Amino acid sequence: MTRPKTRLAMTSHWLLYLLAATGCQAVFALFYWLLLAPLSTFGWNRTYLLSALLLSAALPLLALPTAWAPLVWPSSPVVPTLALPPWQLATYRTAPTEVATQTGVPWLLLALATYWLGVAYQAWRLARSLAWLYLLSRQHPRTRLGRGWLVQLPEPSQPAFSFGKYVFLSPAHAQLSPAEYAQLVQHEQVHGAQHHSLDLLLAEVVGCFFWFNGLVPYLRQQLRTVHEYLADAAVTRAAGSRVAYGRLLLKLAAGPAPTSLVHPFSTRQVALRIRMLTTPPSSPMKKLRFLLVIPVAVLAWIGAAAVSPTPSVAAVGLSTAVPTPSSSAQSRIGTISWQGNKFLSAAQLNEALDLRPGDPYDSTVVEAKLGAWADSRTITSRYMDHGYLFFSIKPVAKPQPNGTTDLLFILNEGPTAQINNITVKGNHKVPTATILQLVPLHHGELFSRAKLLASQRALAESGLFDPTKIGINPQPTPDTGLVNIEYVVVEK
């Protein structure tokens, strides 16, 4: 069942990535709204908004520097003891993902399917808008306009707008005075010359993947507004008449744009644009606010790391998968020694650990290799498959002057545990005796992690119960060396 487990792990990792990226977008949007939006530094604001969209997507994928790790996952220099003894881990890990994926669809997969349906819908809308603009530019008369094209639309009610190198005007705009017409065309040409449509395309693509997040439309709208400020400033700087240009904005005030990809000449934000025309340039002291962008980005990065799919084992408890050594390892492994082992020899323990002197030292890798419940190759699983329910292991890392790290593992094997009473809860139609015949665990046998998982698979595959609601609760009593097993089922 490796494939369902891998697929579910990838699903949870992707959803965590989306959560982390959304958090970054929230940080960047809040900072812009509070400190940068009122400034008349339009070029800088444009750069910030584009960077916010890109960094929000990229920061959750970047690993934090090793020195920053304690800010997110506080830990001591010595590798900590496992957060819980293995028998307690068994209590709430007896519903493996692989069983749920055999006959039922986990909620994670449903969430992922819903997400990708949303992405597909947004991508379809984007493709439809691009196709509409392409047909619009081909089906109507057009003339050369500098390096671009002027497209004459047939409907007088159509607003003036531009996309890329195309400027779209209606017959109504031909009634403007020559000075007004020149300002209108120049405004739209500025959008094309400064490649504003590429900015909107980037924002739309990001919006396809974050369609569920209202912050992306906010950043996109702010970006479009900054584009208008830049074009307004370019026209009024060349014409030298802000009053006449403001009157033109009021004259051509229109409703919403035909698509979010275009730059309409005048929208409902006319009052805000006219106010910006009369706003003096931001003072150098106000421009110092942009220096805060660096700590804000670092804050977003640390926050993204806190919910990233690959946090430190010390922060979240025992990992259920064996990761590969990461590039954040600070040293190499020196010696490996064992203390307290009787059931397994040092050679067998070294084989199960699968680490050798000279390998990169990474505490997360060491922890995972010791105790992943679902992996039969780990040391904890090998003990628990042979009755050592009360087994525990404490890894200790000892940095050496030569830069290596010696590893000492202190084992407490404890006594073996025997199965005592086996009970069933939740069955009404299926007799308990029938259920006990399905499972490989029996009274008087040694406890076995492998048989515990096999029991759950057997109940799931029987077709008698809801496979997503099968629970197995070991109830150990360390003083007696016995363990009661409780099966919890929900009949179909």
URVEN-V871806 format. One record per residue. N is the residue number from 0. RES is the residue in three letters. PHI is phi in degrees with one decimal (none if undefined). D_CENTER is the distance of its C-alpha to the mean C-alpha in whole Angstrom. Layout:
n->{N/N}
res->{RES/RES}
phi->{PHI/PHI}
d_center->{D_CENTER/D_CENTER}
//
This chain:
n->{0/1/2/3/4/5/6/7/8/9/10/11/12/13/14/15/16/17/18/19/20/21/22/23/24/25/26/27/28/29/30/31/32/33/34/35/36/37/38/39/40/41/42/43/44/45/46/47/48/49/50/51/52/53/54/55/56/57/58/59/60/61/62/63/64/65/66/67/68/69/70/71/72/73/74/75/76/77/78/79/80/81/82/83/84/85/86/87/88/89/90/91/92/93/94/95/96/97/98/99/100/101/102/103/104/105/106/107/108/109/110/111/112/113/114/115/116/117/118/119/120/121/122/123/124/125/126/127/128/129/130/131/132/133/134/135/136/137/138/139/140/141/142/143/144/145/146/147/148/149/150/151/152/153/154/155/156/157/158/159/160/161/162/163/164/165/166/167/168/169/170/171/172/173/174/175/176/177/178/179/180/181/182/183/184/185/186/187/188/189/190/191/192/193/194/195/196/197/198/199/200/201/202/203/204/205/206/207/208/209/210/211/212/213/214/215/216/217/218/219/220/221/222/223/224/225/226/227/228/229/230/231/232/233/234/235/236/237/238/239/240/241/242/243/244/245/246/247/248/249/250/251/252/253/254/255/256/257/258/259/260/261/262/263/264/265/266/267/268/269/270/271/272/273/274/275/276/277/278/279/280/281/282/283/284/285/286/287/288/289/290/291/292/293/294/295/296/297/298/299/300/301/302/303/304/305/306/307/308/309/310/311/312/313/314/315/316/317/318/319/320/321/322/323/324/325/326/327/328/329/330/331/332/333/334/335/336/337/338/339/340/341/342/343/344/345/346/347/348/349/350/351/352/353/354/355/356/357/358/359/360/361/362/363/364/365/366/367/368/369/370/371/372/373/374/375/376/377/378/379/380/381/382/383/384/385/386/387/388/389/390/391/392/393/394/395/396/397/398/399/400/401/402/403/404/405/406/407/408/409/410/411/412/413/414/415/416/417/418/419/420/421/422/423/424/425/426/427/428/429/430/431/432/433/434/435/436/437/438/439/440/441/442/443/444/445/446/447/448/449/450/451/452/453/454/455/456/457/458/459/460/461/462/463/464/465/466/467/468/469/470/471/472/473/474/475/476/477/478/479/480/481/482/483/484/485/486/487/488/489/490/491}
res->{MET/THR/ARG/PRO/LYS/THR/ARG/LEU/ALA/MET/THR/SER/HIS/TRP/LEU/LEU/TYR/LEU/LEU/ALA/ALA/THR/GLY/CYS/GLN/ALA/VAL/PHE/ALA/LEU/PHE/TYR/TRP/LEU/LEU/LEU/ALA/PRO/LEU/SER/THR/PHE/GLY/TRP/ASN/ARG/THR/TYR/LEU/LEU/SER/ALA/LEU/LEU/LEU/SER/ALA/ALA/LEU/PRO/LEU/LEU/ALA/LEU/PRO/THR/ALA/TRP/ALA/PRO/LEU/VAL/TRP/PRO/SER/SER/PRO/VAL/VAL/PRO/THR/LEU/ALA/LEU/PRO/PRO/TRP/GLN/LEU/ALA/THR/TYR/ARG/THR/ALA/PRO/THR/GLU/VAL/ALA/THR/GLN/THR/GLY/VAL/PRO/TRP/LEU/LEU/LEU/ALA/LEU/ALA/THR/TYR/TRP/LEU/GLY/VAL/ALA/TYR/GLN/ALA/TRP/ARG/LEU/ALA/ARG/SER/LEU/ALA/TRP/LEU/TYR/LEU/LEU/SER/ARG/GLN/HIS/PRO/ARG/THR/ARG/LEU/GLY/ARG/GLY/TRP/LEU/VAL/GLN/LEU/PRO/GLU/PRO/SER/GLN/PRO/ALA/PHE/SER/PHE/GLY/LYS/TYR/VAL/PHE/LEU/SER/PRO/ALA/HIS/ALA/GLN/LEU/SER/PRO/ALA/GLU/TYR/ALA/GLN/LEU/VAL/GLN/HIS/GLU/GLN/VAL/HIS/GLY/ALA/GLN/HIS/HIS/SER/LEU/ASP/LEU/LEU/LEU/ALA/GLU/VAL/VAL/GLY/CYS/PHE/PHE/TRP/PHE/ASN/GLY/LEU/VAL/PRO/TYR/LEU/ARG/GLN/GLN/LEU/ARG/THR/VAL/HIS/GLU/TYR/LEU/ALA/ASP/ALA/ALA/VAL/THR/ARG/ALA/ALA/GLY/SER/ARG/VAL/ALA/TYR/GLY/ARG/LEU/LEU/LEU/LYS/LEU/ALA/ALA/GLY/PRO/ALA/PRO/THR/SER/LEU/VAL/HIS/PRO/PHE/SER/THR/ARG/GLN/VAL/ALA/LEU/ARG/ILE/ARG/MET/LEU/THR/THR/PRO/PRO/SER/SER/PRO/MET/LYS/LYS/LEU/ARG/PHE/LEU/LEU/VAL/ILE/PRO/VAL/ALA/VAL/LEU/ALA/TRP/ILE/GLY/ALA/ALA/ALA/VAL/SER/PRO/THR/PRO/SER/VAL/ALA/ALA/VAL/GLY/LEU/SER/THR/ALA/VAL/PRO/THR/PRO/SER/SER/SER/ALA/GLN/SER/ARG/ILE/GLY/THR/ILE/SER/TRP/GLN/GLY/ASN/LYS/PHE/LEU/SER/ALA/ALA/GLN/LEU/ASN/GLU/ALA/LEU/ASP/LEU/ARG/PRO/GLY/ASP/PRO/TYR/ASP/SER/THR/VAL/VAL/GLU/ALA/LYS/LEU/GLY/ALA/TRP/ALA/ASP/SER/ARG/THR/ILE/THR/SER/ARG/TYR/MET/ASP/HIS/GLY/TYR/LEU/PHE/PHE/SER/ILE/LYS/PRO/VAL/ALA/LYS/PRO/GLN/PRO/ASN/GLY/THR/THR/ASP/LEU/LEU/PHE/ILE/LEU/ASN/GLU/GLY/PRO/THR/ALA/GLN/ILE/ASN/ASN/ILE/THR/VAL/LYS/GLY/ASN/HIS/LYS/VAL/PRO/THR/ALA/THR/ILE/LEU/GLN/LEU/VAL/PRO/LEU/HIS/HIS/GLY/GLU/LEU/PHE/SER/ARG/ALA/LYS/LEU/LEU/ALA/SER/GLN/ARG/ALA/LEU/ALA/GLU/SER/GLY/LEU/PHE/ASP/PRO/THR/LYS/ILE/GLY/ILE/ASN/PRO/GLN/PRO/THR/PRO/ASP/THR/GLY/LEU/VAL/ASN/ILE/GLU/TYR/VAL/VAL/VAL/GLU/LYS}
phi->{none/-66.5/-64.5/-59.7/-63.6/-64.3/-64.4/-68.7/-64.9/-63.3/-63.0/-64.5/-63.6/-66.8/-66.6/-65.9/-61.6/-60.9/-65.0/-65.0/-65.1/-63.4/-61.8/-62.0/-61.1/-64.5/-63.3/-66.4/-66.7/-64.1/-63.8/-65.1/-63.8/-77.8/-120.7/-104.3/-57.1/-74.1/-75.9/-98.6/-89.6/-63.9/-64.6/-66.7/-62.2/-61.9/-61.5/-62.8/-64.3/-64.0/-64.7/-61.6/-64.5/-73.7/-66.7/-60.2/-80.6/-92.8/-58.9/-63.5/-92.2/-96.9/-73.9/-68.7/-57.8/-55.6/-66.8/-88.4/-54.0/-61.0/-67.5/-105.1/-124.5/-57.8/-154.0/-96.4/-62.0/-90.9/-61.3/-73.2/-68.7/-54.5/-60.7/-138.6/-63.4/-57.5/-69.1/-74.4/-60.8/-63.0/-60.5/-114.0/-114.6/-89.1/-121.2/-60.2/-59.7/-63.6/-69.1/-63.7/-83.3/-72.6/-125.4/-131.3/-103.3/-63.3/-63.5/-62.7/-68.9/-65.1/-63.0/-66.8/-62.7/-62.6/-61.4/-69.8/-64.2/-63.5/-62.3/-62.3/-65.5/-65.7/-64.9/-64.0/-63.9/-64.3/-63.2/-65.3/-64.9/-64.7/-65.3/-63.2/-66.0/-63.4/-65.3/-62.2/-75.9/-99.6/-89.9/-122.7/-59.7/-141.1/-132.9/-66.5/-136.9/64.3/-89.6/-118.5/-135.7/-107.6/-104.5/-94.1/-87.5/-78.8/-84.8/-64.5/-79.8/-67.4/-74.4/-80.3/-154.0/-142.0/-148.6/61.5/-91.3/-104.4/-112.3/-109.4/-126.8/-109.8/-58.5/-64.5/-74.4/-71.7/-83.2/-71.5/-67.3/-56.1/-67.7/-67.3/-61.2/-65.4/-65.0/-61.0/-65.7/-62.6/-57.1/-69.1/-67.8/-61.1/-56.9/-69.3/-65.4/-94.9/58.5/-67.1/-65.0/-65.3/-60.4/-66.5/-62.2/-60.5/-62.7/-66.9/-64.1/-61.1/-64.0/-62.1/-83.7/-122.0/-62.7/-81.2/-107.6/-69.7/-74.0/-65.9/-59.3/-63.2/-63.2/-65.9/-66.1/-63.9/-65.0/-64.4/-63.2/-63.4/-58.1/-65.8/-59.9/-64.0/-68.5/-60.2/-64.8/-65.9/-70.2/-71.7/-67.8/-76.4/-81.0/74.4/-132.8/-78.6/-64.5/-64.4/-68.6/-62.1/-64.3/-65.6/-60.4/-67.8/-64.8/-101.4/-56.8/-136.4/-82.9/-62.2/-68.1/-63.6/-154.6/-71.0/-85.3/-100.8/-111.2/-73.2/-64.6/-138.0/-129.5/-72.9/-91.9/-58.7/-59.4/-65.5/-69.0/-65.5/-63.7/-67.9/-63.2/-98.8/-79.4/-67.9/-57.4/-63.4/-70.1/-56.9/-65.1/-68.1/-66.3/-63.6/-59.0/-66.7/-66.9/-74.9/-61.4/-64.3/-62.8/-65.1/-64.3/-64.2/-60.2/-63.3/-63.4/-64.6/-62.7/-64.5/-64.8/-66.1/-116.1/-71.1/-68.1/-126.1/-76.5/-67.0/-60.9/-62.0/-87.1/-116.3/94.1/-71.8/-77.2/-99.2/-137.5/-97.1/-75.1/-87.6/-57.7/-93.2/-73.6/-85.8/-60.6/-91.4/-152.1/-103.0/-74.8/-90.7/-92.8/-125.7/-134.2/-126.7/-140.5/94.2/-87.5/-129.0/-68.3/-109.7/-78.2/-61.0/-65.3/-68.1/-66.5/-62.8/-64.0/-69.1/-67.5/58.9/-129.7/-132.6/-53.7/101.0/-69.5/-60.3/-89.6/-141.9/-61.3/-66.2/-66.8/-61.4/-61.1/-66.3/-68.8/-78.9/-138.9/-60.0/-64.1/-82.7/-101.5/-71.0/-86.3/-73.7/-63.7/-59.0/-64.6/-65.3/-70.4/-72.2/-73.1/-121.0/94.8/-84.1/-67.6/-96.1/-65.6/-145.5/-141.4/-120.7/-85.4/-128.2/-100.6/-122.1/-62.3/-111.7/-58.4/-82.2/94.3/-87.0/-127.8/-80.6/-113.8/-120.2/-113.9/-100.2/-102.4/-124.1/-67.6/69.4/-79.8/-75.6/-110.2/-103.6/-72.8/-102.5/-88.2/-119.7/-122.6/-128.1/-126.0/101.9/-89.3/-123.2/-97.8/-89.8/-62.5/-60.8/-61.1/-64.9/-65.7/-66.2/-73.4/-78.8/-98.5/-86.3/-89.2/-138.2/-59.5/91.2/-80.9/-70.3/-60.1/-144.3/-60.3/-61.6/-70.0/-63.2/-68.9/-64.1/-62.2/-66.1/-61.4/-63.2/-67.9/-68.4/-82.0/-69.6/80.0/-91.8/-131.8/-69.0/-67.9/-87.0/-125.7/-92.8/-120.9/-129.3/-114.5/-69.4/-124.2/-79.8/-126.2/-57.8/-65.6/-99.1/75.1/-112.5/-141.4/-90.0/-116.5/-115.0/-94.5/-118.3/-128.0/-126.6/-72.1/-74.2}
d_center->{25/23/21/20/19/17/16/15/13/11/10/9/7/5/5/4/1/3/5/5/5/8/9/10/12/13/15/16/17/19/21/22/23/25/27/26/27/31/31/33/32/30/30/28/26/25/24/22/20/19/18/16/14/14/13/10/8/10/10/7/8/12/13/15/19/21/23/20/19/21/20/17/18/22/24/28/29/30/28/28/29/27/26/28/31/30/32/30/27/29/29/26/24/27/25/23/21/23/26/24/23/26/27/25/21/19/17/14/15/17/13/12/16/16/12/14/17/16/15/18/20/19/20/23/24/23/25/28/28/28/31/33/33/34/37/38/39/41/43/44/47/45/47/46/44/44/42/40/41/43/42/45/44/46/45/47/44/41/39/39/36/35/32/32/36/37/39/39/42/45/49/48/47/50/52/51/53/53/51/49/48/47/45/43/43/42/39/37/38/36/33/34/35/32/30/28/27/25/23/23/22/19/18/19/16/13/15/15/11/10/14/13/13/16/15/15/18/20/19/20/23/24/24/26/28/28/30/32/33/34/36/38/38/39/42/44/44/46/48/49/49/46/48/49/45/44/47/45/42/44/46/43/40/39/36/33/32/32/29/26/26/30/31/34/37/37/35/35/34/37/38/35/36/40/39/37/40/42/40/41/39/36/38/37/36/34/32/32/29/27/27/25/22/22/21/19/16/17/16/13/12/13/11/8/10/11/8/7/8/11/13/16/18/21/18/17/20/21/19/19/19/21/19/21/22/20/21/21/24/27/30/31/32/36/38/37/39/39/41/42/42/44/43/41/43/41/41/39/36/36/35/33/31/31/31/34/35/34/30/28/27/24/24/21/22/26/24/22/26/28/26/24/25/24/26/30/30/29/32/31/31/34/36/35/36/39/40/38/36/37/36/34/33/33/31/33/32/35/34/38/39/39/35/34/33/35/34/36/35/37/37/39/40/41/44/43/42/44/43/45/44/42/42/40/39/38/40/43/44/43/46/44/47/45/42/43/44/41/39/40/40/44/46/47/45/43/39/37/33/33/36/33/31/33/35/32/31/35/35/32/34/37/36/37/34/31/29/26/28/30/30/32/33/35/37/38/41/42/45/47/44/44/41/41/38/37/36/34/34/34/36/36}
//
